Every structure is written in C-alpha cells, then in structure tokens.
Amino acid sequence: MLTTAEATRAISESMPAFRSETVSLNNANGRILRQLVCAERDQPPFDRVTMDGIAISWSGFESGNRVFAIQGRQHAGQARQTLADSSACIEIMTGAVLPANTDCVIPVERIRVSDQSATLEQDYVPRRHQYIHAQGSDHKKKHKLLDDGHRIEAVDIAIIASCGLASLEVSAQPRIAVISTGDELVAAGQPIADHQIRSSNGPAIAAMLESHGYSGCEQDHLTDNRQQLAERLARHLQEADVLILSGGVSMGKADFVPEVLQQLGVKVTFHKISQRPGKPMWFGIGPDSQAVFALPGNPVSTLVCCRQYVLPALAGASGRRASRGEYAVLGENFTFAAALTCFLHVRLDAGDDGLLLATPVPTNTSGDFAALSGTDGYLELAQDVTEFPAGSRWPLHRWGAL
C-alpha cells in the first residue's frame, strides 16, 4: 500500500494537463487563469479626487487667501479643467479628475458657498495634496496583477475588467463522468425494497465537484455485471477526460471494477492507500490519458477520497497554483489504534488564542455519512501514531476549500 503522500504524488505525476480555452469575462468566474493579467493603464489613471468640495492651488492658500472665487464645476467623467488663477477654485466631485494647476482639495464640509465664492471654515488649515488619489499610486501601467494558475473570484473580475480584457485564456472544463456501481443502489424518487439502499455517492460527488468549479458532470449507475461494466465504461472512456467511480474496488466477489478497467486498457497506478477511511482506493490512466479514480463505495470513504485526491488532481491538471497547507489543533485527546493515516472528521471553532480548534466528530463506521453534516472537514493524523493529545497541531482539509 502507498502512503497518503505517495498516493498524492503518484496521481500528480500521472495526471495529464487540461487544455486551455478562451472565455468571455462574464463566464470567467471560478475558472483557472492560463495567462498573465497586466494593468492596461496606471491606477488610478489620473490624479483622482476623493472628496466633494473645491480644488485650489496650494500657493493661493499659502499667500493668505481664505475666500476663493468659483471658476467652474467638474464632475466625475468630465474632461480635465484648468484653474486660471490661484485666487479661484473649481467645485469638484468625488471621482473627478483633479483640475490642472490645483494640488489641494477642501471638503465641502469645511467651506461656505455664497455669491459664487467659497469661504474656508474659520481656523481650518488644509494640507497640500490632501484628498487626492495620485495617478499610478496603486500600480503602474503593465504591472502584473494576476498570475497564471490563479483561480478567478469575484474581486478578480473587477481587476480583469479594469485591464480592459473582454475575454481571457482559462483552463478548459474537463469532461467528467461520475459513475456509481452496485446492484443495491436505487436513485432518489424511485421505489425501493427493504434490501436496497439509496444511491447517494454520485449526487454527492457531483455536488462537491460543482462547488469547486467543475460543473456539468454526467452521472451514471452500473450494476455489478461484468458485461454491463465493460460496455458502459468503454463508452465513458471514449467520451470523458476524467472518470470517477464509487464502489466495486474492494476484495468482494462482485468487485469487478479494477479487473474490467484493466481489460479496457486502463493502466493501474496504484490500488490501496494506508489510510482510514478510504483504504481500497484505485487510480489509473486510460489508453487516451483519461484519469480514472475508483473510490470505495462506503459514503464517508467516497467523500474523503474525492476531497483528498480527486479535487487536488483536477486543480493541478487545470494549472492551478498549489495553496499553502492549513493546520488546526485538536480540541480533545484522541486515540486511533490502526497503523494507518487517520482522516478525522472535525468541527472548527476559534480558540482563545486565535488558533483553529478542531473538535472530533466520530462516525459510526464509514457508512455513517449523516454524521458528516455540520463538520468543516477533517484532520490528517499521522500513520503509526496511536495517541493524539489535545493541543497537537495537524494538517486540516476543509470540505469547501483547497
């Protein structure tokens, strides 16, 4: 069996890179950038006024003027005006271009306007360059704002739009098939017998993928029949870039998935990882570089393996930059007797010292997926360690973030 680190590395080294495509700005949210985004202009592109009021020449105030004749008015979006005389001022609005020959903005709250003149409030002493957002003070033209491999979020859309990009290069969405296997499975809404169970893994995997930006997955259900498995998996291998199966990978007499996949030309990379839950996981690469993840069928194992291995593999193949690891401290003592890596489901709270405090949420076997509701993720506890004391620090894997 591989360790968890060895399994992660083996998948990463085997995954083919997804191609790139051009999308419109309106369709870029959540996608992985495959280009640099650089500033179109200085930001701000002009000396920008940050308060409503009047723009004056500092030299006029320095010479003793406290009453300024109003020469005109400039709104945001209007072309730049020019102050003709230091004894005058221009009424100015937030966001407007600073008029030429001015270098100080007096807020409207500090002046009194009458008879086409503005009088400064008694004893008010302005500062030169106040309430002016200087041109290029945020960044200069051609400055790199977003890197290749960045996952685009809402704030990034504003940045990209400010650079004048109506379209951009991103990683293409892989075609993903999510396949549940097992004679016992019945879809929600269908009649069910006492000896059957509801099919929950497929919808849960598809939902987890969608929450991380991979939408439009095809879902299928296959019975424990070699011929059906061979026929339908052959079709999925022709039509998908990534196959994610659940069930049929353990040691049971009806666990045909590894055998059928290899008959279809999928080369096994590994089978089994020294972890709990999720030990029987299988991974291989198809004849046309399709990535095939065969996850254990127990729901808790399925969800953990999807989060631990599938999502990071998809992110890496999309060109996404790896994020820094996150850690949390155990909120109570925990004992784990098996010589395996333990994925311990936890609920997170903020401790008194500001550290993330992880409270264990035990499951009643790896079929108890209902216990996962309300958990934030799981800790990765080291293999070959039995006692994990409260206050010890361990890698944290959140359900909703990579």
Number of C-alpha atoms within 10 A of each C-alpha: 13 15 15 21 9 14 22 17 13 16 22 16 11 16 19 19 15 17 14 17 13 14 16 13 17 10 12 22 16 18 23 26 26 23 16 14 20 20 19 18 18 18 21 17 18 18 20 21 25 19 20 19 23 26 31 29 23 19 16 18 20 10 10 9 15 18 19 23 18 21 16 15 16 20 15 15 10 10 12 15 16 15 20 13 15 18 20 21 29 27 21 27 23 17 17 21 26 30 24 15 17 24 19 22 28 26 19 18 11 16 19 12 14 10 7 10 17 24 15 21 15 9 7 11 12 15 13 18 14 15 20 21 20 17 17 15 13 11 16 17 15 13 14 13 14 18 16 16 21 20 23 17 13 10 9 18 18 11 16 22 14 15 19 13 15 12 15 18 19 26 24 17 19 18 17 24 24 24 24 26 25 19 14 14 19 17 14 12 7 8 9 14 9 5 7 12 15 14 18 15 26 25 17 16 25 21 15 19 21 13 14 17 16 20 16 14 21 15 16 15 19 19 16 18 15 15 11 12 19 18 12 15 22 16 11 20 23 13 14 18 20 24 24 21 29 27 24 23 23 20 9 8 8 15 18 20 24 20 14 18 22 14 12 16 15 22 18 16 14 17 18 20 22 21 24 19 25 25 21 23 26 23 24 26 23 20 13 12 17 22 27 27 22 27 31 26 24 18 26 24 27 27 24 24 20 24 22 20 20 24 18 18 24 23 22 20 18 25 22 21 15 12 8 7 9 13 17 23 21 22 21 14 13 14 10 16 10 14 14 21 21 23 22 23 25 25 18 21 15 11 12 8 7 8 13 20 23 30 23 19 16 13 15 9 12 19 15 14 18 11 15 18 9 11 17 18 23 27 24 19 21 17 17 13 15 16 12 17 14 15 14 12 19 18 16 23 24 18 18 11 12 16
